[in-house]
Amino acid sequence: MGKIHADYKKELEKAAKQMILIHRVDTLVKIILRTIVRTLKLEHASLILYDEIQDAYVANASRGKSGLKIPKGFSKISKDNPIIRYFTDRRLQASGSDYLLFDQIGYSTGPFHEEIKNQFLLYNAKACIPGFFRNKLIFALFLGEKLDREGFTPEELGFMSVLSSDTVMAVQNAWLFQDLNEQLQKNTQLFLQTALALSSAIEAKDPYTQGHTERVANYSLVVANELKAIGGIPRNEKNLLENLRISSLLHDIGKIGISEKILNKKGLLNKEEREAMKKHPLIGATILSRIDEFHAPILGVKYHHEHHDGSGYPEGLKGEKIPLIAQIIAVADTFDAMITERPYRRGLSKKEAARLIESEKNRQFNPIIADAFLNAYKKGKI
């Protein structure tokens, strides 16, 4: 293998920087092929990528002249394909080979080499570059004719060998991210199902909460989106909407540990009963603390009764010390409580409740959160 030319090194560095940032395999492959066609000045280039589900190699993407390109998914190559065998079958003494040139095959004879030549003709290729991860063939790159009709130089083949190695690691990295995202999506769905089941358990015990948790969840998400629109969500609040959805559905889960006599009382609670009711945020946090994945949503459950001025409970937190997720739920929860009919008082109109939210800015509520809620209300979203 010859020395890699300085221009090729520059292209390799540029491609490597791009590849690190990309976690979608299809996007990654398009960038690689575009780099190859541009740098080597090829008519076209194609890539077949191993598909674990089909246990075969599938044409993933192609770049170059339209008449020479392979449509995505059109070609599926089994592990018995002669080119795949050439690179993977140790008996053929080609396992781990850096490349395979059509001109090399042209000088060989025998049925097997004829099959390989036919594959090259099928893909209109002049060279094939394998991509190995350890001993596993991940992909094969087919390179078409160069525009100047010259053969591939040692420098060009060296460039392709290094680029292939970089691509293997980038593809493995992209696959890992895709697997993680799929797992996260599955877990998120599981969390939501669990949250809905738990919120149903609350409603079965406390008639007041029927529909309340779902409404609070909806109001909370509306407020969060309003904050997001004005850039009011800090960068460190990752997955806020996801955690807020779960937390708002479970904000009253601690009521499971409160006496039904207190929950179902027709009149106002006495001092002792109010103190007992105030324990529900801590009870809820204790229940959820046994589930590692609920670490962030717990903050909303535990602190949604804290007040901006420090007069709330259970810890009397003040201002920015109150988690954002709890501050959002606090406004949504209070609003829904005010407009809900209770045996001992009538529910307020939304207009009256909104006026009270306005009056409690800087006291019960963070003014930024309250304004986001009121803006959503004025827009008819609440």
N, C-alpha and C positions, 0 to 999 in steps of 0.2 A: 504494500500500500504506500503510495507516495505521500509527500508532505502536503498538508492542507493549505491552500493559498490564503493569503490575508483576507481577501474579499469573502471567501467561504467562511472563515472564522468569524467575521463580522456578522454574516447571515446566521450562523449557528448561535451566536450570542443573542441576537435579536429574537430568533425563534424560541430559544430557551426561556427568555424573559416573558414572552407571550404565553408559552405553554404552562408556566408555573401558575398563572392567574386564571386559567380556564379549567372549569370543572365539568364541562359537558363534552362527552366524547365526540359527538357529531361536529360541534364547533371546532374542537381541537384538530380533528382530521382535516377539515376544510382548510385551516390555516397551514397545516403541514404541507398539504398538496399544493396550495398556492405558492408557498415558499419554494418548493421543489421545482415547479414548472417555471417560475420566474428566474430562479437562480441558475438552473441548468439549461434554460431556454429549450424546453421540451414542447412537443406537440400536445402531449397530455400525460397525466399520471393518475393511477387509480390505487385504491387500497382495499384489501379484503381483510376483515377483522373477525377474530374468533368470537362466536356467539355461544355462550355457555348453555342457553336454553335449547338451541337447535343442535348443539354439539357439532358445529360446522363453521366454515369461514364464509362470511357474507360480504358482498360488495357494499362498502359503507359510504364512499363518496368518490367522485372523480372530477378532475379539472383539466381543461384544455379545450381543443376544438370540439364543438358539439357533436359532430359526426363520429368522433373517436371515443367519446365518454361512455362509461358504463352506468346505466341508470341505477340509483340507489336501491338495494334489495333485489335487483334483477338476477344477479348471479350468486348462487350458493355452491360452495365447494366443500366436498366431504374430506375427511382426513385421509381417504384413500387416493385423493387426487395426486398425480405424479409429481407436481411441483411441491406439494405439501410433504409428500414422502421423501423427496430429494433432500429437504431441509431437516426432516425429523427422524428418518430411519438411519440408524447408525450403520447398518449393513451396507448402505450406499456410500458411506464415508463422507457424507456432506453435512452431517449434523453440526450446527454452529457455524456454517459457512457464512461469510460476510455478504456474498452476493452470487447471483447466477446470471451469466450473459448469454443471450441468444446465439451470439457468434461462437461461443464455446460449445454449446450443444450441437451447432451445425456441423462440427467436425467429428462428432461421435456417431456411432451406429448402434443398432439394436432396437427392439420394440419399445423398451422403456424410454429411451432418449427420443424416439419418434413421438411418443405420447407427450413428452415435455415440450417438444417443438410445436406440436399442435396446440397446446395450451398457450404458448407464447403468441402464436398466430391468432388465437381466439381473442386474446386481450390486446392484440396489436402492440405487443411489448418488445422492447429490446433488452431489458434487464429486469431482474426481480431481486428486491432487497428484503431479507427476512427481519422480523423483529422478535427477539427472544427475551423472555423473562425467565431467568435461570434456564431450565431445559425445556420450557414450554414456548411453542411458537404462538405469539399473540396476533401477529398480522404478517401480511406480505404486501410489499409495495411494487406495483408494476410501473415501469418507466417506459414511456413511448419514445418514438424517434426524436432526436435532437433536430432543431430547426435547420442547423447547418449540415445535417446528414452525416456528421462525423461520429466516430465511436466515442465511448466514454473514456475519459482520461483517468489515470490513477488518482489525481487530485479530486476529481468529481466523485469517484467511487469512495474515496476516503471521507469526503464530505457526507455522502449518503450513509456510510456506516456509522459515523458519529451521530448524525441526525436521527438515524433509526434507533440508536440506544437511548437518546434523549426522549424520543417519542414513546418508547416502551414505558419509561418511568412516568411520563405525563399521562399516558392512557391508564396505567395502573392507579395513579393518583386520582384521575377522574372517575374511574370505576368505584374507588373507595368512597369518594364524596357522594356519588349517586346512591351507593348502598346505605350510607349514613342518612342521607335525606329521606330515602324510602322508609328506613327504620324510624326516623323522627316523625314522619307523617303517620305511620302506623301507631306509634306511641301517643301522638297527639290525639288521634281519633279515639284511642283507648281511654286517654285521660278524660276527654269530653263525655264519652259514654259513662265512665265512672262518676263524673261530676253530675251528670243528668240523673243517674240512678240515686246518688246521695241526696240531690235536691228534692227528688220525689219522696225520699224518706222523710225529709223535713216537712214537706207539705202534708204528708199523711198524719203527722203528729200535731201540727199547728195550722188550723184552718186559715189563719190570717196570711200565712205565707203562700197560699195557693195562687199561683200566677205572679206573685211578688218577685221571686228569684229570677224568673225569666224576664220580667219587665226591667228589673235592676240591671241584668246582664245587657239587655238591649240599650238602655240609656247609657250605661258605662261605655260601651263600644262606640256609641255616637259621639260622646264627649271626647274619647281618646282620638277618634278620627278628626274631630274638630281641632284638637291640640296639634295633631300631626300636620294638618293643613297650614297652620301658622308657625310651624317649627318649634312648638312648645314641648316636644318630647326629647329629653337628653339622649345623647348617643349611647350612653351606658345602659339605657333601658331596652335591652335586647328582648325580642319576643314579647313586647308589652301586650299587644292585642291578644295573643294566644293565652298568656298567663292571666290577663284581665278577664277573658271569657270564662275560664275555669274558676278563678277566684270569686267573681261576681255571682256565679251560680251557687257557690258554696259558702258565701259570706255568712249565712245564718246556720251552717251545719252544726254549730255548737248548741243550738236549741234542742238537739236530740237529748242532751244531758240536762235539760231544764224540766222541772215538774210540769206535767200536763195541767195540773190545777192552776198553776201560774199562767201557762200559755193560753189556756181557754177561759180565763177569768173575764167576766162580762164588764166589770167596772175597772176603775183606775187601780194600779198596783200600789200597795203600801210600801213603806221604806224598806222593809225586810225583803219583800218580793222584788223590788227594784234592784236591790243589791244582788239578789240571786240571778236576776235576768242579766245583769251586767257581766256575769261570768261567762256568757256564751261565746264571746270572741276567744277567750283563752281555752275554753273547752274545745272549740272548733280547731284551734291551732294544734292542740294536743292530739286530737284525732288524726289530723292530716300529717303530723310530724313523722309518723311511722312510714310514710310513703315518700321516698327520696325525691321523686320527680315533682312533688308538690311544694318543693322548697320555696320557689318564687310566689306561687299563688297563696301560700300561707300568710304572707305579709298583708294581703288585702283582707283576709279573714280575721286576722288578729287585730288589725289597727283601723278598721273602717269606722270605729266610733271615737277616734281621736279627733280633737278640734284644733284648728289652726292656731288658736290663741293659747293652747295648752290646757284647756279646761275639760278635755274629754277623758276617755278611759280605754284600755286598762292601765296604761303607763303614764298618761298625761304628757305625751309627746307634743312638741310644739314646732310649727312652721315646717321647714324643709326636712326636719328629722322624721316626719311622718312619710312613709313610703308613698311614692306617686300613685301606685296601684290602689292604695287604701284611700287616698285623697279623692280619687275619681269615684270610687264606689260610695264614699260617704255622701257626696252630692246626690248621686242617683238614688241611693237608698232613702235619704231624707225626703227627697221629692216624692217618691212613690208612697212613702209612709203618710205624707201630708194629704195626698189626693185619694187615699184609700178610706172607705167607710169603716168605722169601728163601732161596736155596740154603745160606747160611751161618748162618741162625738161623730159629727158628720165629716165627710171628706171635703177638702177644699177644692176649688176649681184649679185647673192648671195655671191660670193667670194669677190667682192668689198665691199659689205655691211658688211660682216663679218670682213674685214680688218679695216673698220671704227669703228666698235664696239670695236675692240681690241685697237684702238688708243684713244678711249674715256674712257678707264678705269681710275678710280680715278678722272675723271672730270665729265662727264655726268652720268657715271654708277658706281655703286658699283662693284669693281673688282671681288668679289666673284660671284656676279650674272652674270657679263659679262663672266667670265670663264666658268660658268655652261652652259650658252648659247652657247659659242664657242665649248665646249666639245660635246654638243648635235649636233651642226652643223657638226663637224668633223666626228661624228658617222653616219651622214646621216639621222638624225632624224628631221632635219629642212631643 
